[in-house]
């Protein structure tokens, strides 16, 4: 489950409206029914970074930054749930995921 706050929903609204079912992939590659792979995203980001003349970065950095932000503002449970870690030890040794805290975090932080 991925929780989206109001700002993220506003940005994604055109894709959400175009989806035929809740299970549709929002960002399927052109002409394919499967979602883009991590490798595909990484290549797209590297190409865009070069074109923009900025330092290349990895998409996993976004995930790390988001997890750090949520943990700082809403605690480890919310970060674990939002990142989708099945075991607390993956995020850090702590309690089970708190999906409600992740939903609240998404609402409050966008």
C-alpha positions in Angstrom: 0.0 0.0 0.0 1.3 3.4 -0.9 -0.2 6.4 0.9 -0.3 9.7 -1.0 -0.8 13.1 0.5 -2.8 15.9 -1.1 0.1 17.4 -3.0 1.1 14.0 -4.5 -2.5 13.3 -5.4 -2.8 16.7 -7.1 0.3 16.0 -9.2 -0.8 12.4 -10.1 -4.5 13.3 -10.7 -4.3 13.0 -14.5 -2.8 9.5 -14.3 -5.2 8.5 -11.5 -8.2 9.6 -13.6 -6.9 7.7 -16.7 -6.6 4.5 -14.8 -9.4 2.1 -15.7 -9.1 0.0 -12.5 -7.4 0.6 -9.1 -4.9 -2.1 -10.1 -3.7 -0.4 -13.3 -0.1 0.7 -13.4 0.1 4.5 -13.5 3.5 4.7 -15.2 3.5 1.7 -17.6 6.2 1.9 -20.2 4.9 2.9 -23.7 3.5 -0.1 -25.4 3.9 -2.4 -22.4 1.5 -3.7 -19.8 4.2 -4.0 -17.1 5.5 -1.2 -14.8 8.9 0.3 -15.4 11.7 -1.5 -13.7 14.1 0.1 -11.2 16.8 -0.1 -13.9 14.5 1.8 -16.3 13.9 4.6 -13.8 17.6 4.8 -13.0 18.5 5.1 -16.7 15.8 7.8 -17.2 17.0 9.8 -14.2 20.6 9.6 -15.4 19.7 10.8 -18.8 17.6 13.7 -17.4 20.4 14.6 -15.0 23.0 14.8 -17.8 20.6 16.8 -20.0 20.0 19.2 -17.1 23.7 19.5 -16.3 23.2 18.3 -12.7 25.0 15.7 -10.6 23.6 12.2 -11.3 21.7 10.6 -8.5 20.0 7.3 -7.8 16.2 7.0 -7.3 16.8 5.1 -4.1 18.1 8.4 -2.6 14.5 9.7 -2.8 13.3 6.7 -0.8 16.0 7.2 1.8 15.2 11.0 2.1 11.5 10.3 2.4 12.0 7.7 5.1 14.3 10.0 7.0 11.8 12.8 6.8 8.8 10.7 7.9 10.8 9.1 10.7 11.9 12.5 12.0 8.4 14.0 11.9 6.2 10.9 12.7 8.4 8.2 14.2 9.9 4.9 13.2 6.5 3.1 12.9 5.3 5.5 10.2 8.6 5.3 8.3 8.6 1.5 8.4 5.0 1.4 7.2 5.5 4.0 4.5 8.6 2.3 3.1 6.9 -1.0 3.1 9.4 -2.8 5.3 8.0 -6.1 6.5 10.4 -6.3 9.4 11.2 -3.5 11.8 14.9 -4.5 11.7 15.0 -3.4 8.1 14.1 0.2 9.1 15.6 -0.3 12.5 14.9 -2.6 15.4 11.5 -1.5 16.6 7.7 -2.4 16.7 5.4 -3.6 13.9 4.3 -1.2 11.2 1.6 1.3 12.0 -0.3 1.9 8.7 -2.5 4.6 10.3 0.6 6.6 11.3 1.8 6.3 7.6 -1.5 7.5 6.3 -1.4 10.5 8.8 2.1 11.3 7.7 1.2 11.3 4.1 -1.8 13.6 4.8 0.4 16.0 6.8 3.6 16.0 4.7 2.1 15.8 1.2 
